[in-house]
């Protein structure tokens, strides 16, 4: 092969054009058995909130409300209480009340515990108007009882929905 003299350096023609006499082949090894994955241990038990949601879904499969025997669903957030009478057959809400509504807060403004009691009393009045004598199920959505829920339940138990 001919040699080129450039700036005092000597190259072979094949090296200038990128052709190497000794070829070097580089393989990237991608073996799945050699790669390490992090070892993660997951808990099998559900958390308390997840367990409550799972129990609630299971209960909803068994208990469905009708027009004469609706389902009472109550949700308690950190500060408020929401209650609904649900007719699952016709997919209608027969009653909705929350401690946020001004009609239950009255003048002068009252606490959320007193407002929850007013929601329970309004629920009883609605049941009397709709000729509802009993509910199919009482759904607390898996939440524990607090002051607001106790005040609501006392107002409802006077009508006979809940045992006192």
N, C-alpha and C positions, 0 to 999 in steps of 0.2 A: 504494500500500500504506500501511497505517496505521503510524504510528510509536509506539513505547512509550517513555516516559521513566522510566527506573529508575535511581535513585541518580545522577542527573545525566548518565547516559550515554544515548545514543540508539542504538537498534537498529531494524532493520527486522524485521517479524514473521517473515519468512522465515528470517532468521538465527537467531532464538531457537529455532525448531523444527528446526534443523539442515538447512534447505534453503538451499543456496547458489545465488546467481544465476549465478555463473560456476563451472561445475563443473570440477574438476581431476581428471583421470584419471591414475593412476599405474600404469604397467605395469612389472612386474619382468622384465627381459630375462634369459632363461635360454638362452643360445645355447651349444650344446655345443662349437662350434668355437672359441669365445673362451676357454673355461676351459682352464687349463694344468694338465697332469698332470706329476708329477715324473718325470724321466728316470732310469730305473733300468737298470743294466747287470748282467745275471746271467751268472755263469760257466757255461759249457757242460759242463765236465768235472766228474765226481763227486769228492767227497772220498775220502780213502783208505779210511775206514771204510765209506762207501756202496759203493765199488767192491768191497770184500771181500764185503759182503752180497749184492751182485748176482751176483758170481761163484759164491757158495755156492748161491744159488737155482738158477742155471743148472746147477750140478753135480748138485743133488738131482733134477732132471728126468731126468738120464741114468743115475744110479746109484741103484738101490733094493736094499735088503737082503732076503735070503730067510732061511729057517731054517738052511740049510747054509752060506750065504755072507752073513752079516749086514754091515751098515754100521757102522763104528766112528766115533762122533761124539765129539769131545773139545772141551771149552770151558775156556779158561783165563781166570779173572778176574784182578784185580790180586793177589790173595793165594791163591787156591785153584785146584784142577784138578778137573774133572768129566768122567767118561768113561761112554759108554753103547754097548752093542751093540744095534743096532736091527734088528728083522725088519719091514720095511716092508710086506710082503705081508699078514701077519696083524696088523699094527699092534701089535706087542709089543716090549717092552724085555727083551732076554735077560740083560743084565747092566747094573748101575749101580754106580758107585763114585766116591767123591770124597775129597779129602784132609780133609774135615771129619768123616768117619765115625771113631768111636772105635776100631773094629776095625783101621783102617789106621794110626792114630796110635800105638797100643801104649803100654805103660808101660815106662820113663818116656817122656813126650811127646817126639816127634821133630819135626824141621823139616818144612816143607811139601814140600821137595825129596825127602826120604826117604819121606814119605807118598805122594808121587806114584809113587815106585818101587814101593811096596807095592801101590798100586792097579793098576799094570801087571802085577805078579806075580799078583794075584788074578784079573785078566782072563784071563791065560794058563791058570790053573787051571780057570776056568769054561769056557773053550774046549775044554780037554781033556775035561771032564765031558760037554759037549754034542756031542762029536765034530765040532767045527768046525776045519777045516784051513786055511782062508783066509778073508779078508774081501773083500767086494765093493769097498769104497772106504774110504779113510781121510779123514775129514772134520775138519779143524782149524777150521772156521768162519771161515776167512780170517785167523786170527790168526797172528802170527809166533812163532817158537820162542824159548823162554826156558829157564831152568834146570829148572823143573818139567816142562815138556814134553819136554826132552831126557832127563831121568831116566825119564819114563814110556815114551818111545820106545825107550830102551835095553833096558828090561825086556821090551818087546813084540817087539823085533827078534830077541831070543834064541830066540823061538818061531818066527820066520820070517814074521811079518805084514809087517814093514817091512824094506827093505834097509838095511843098516848103513852 
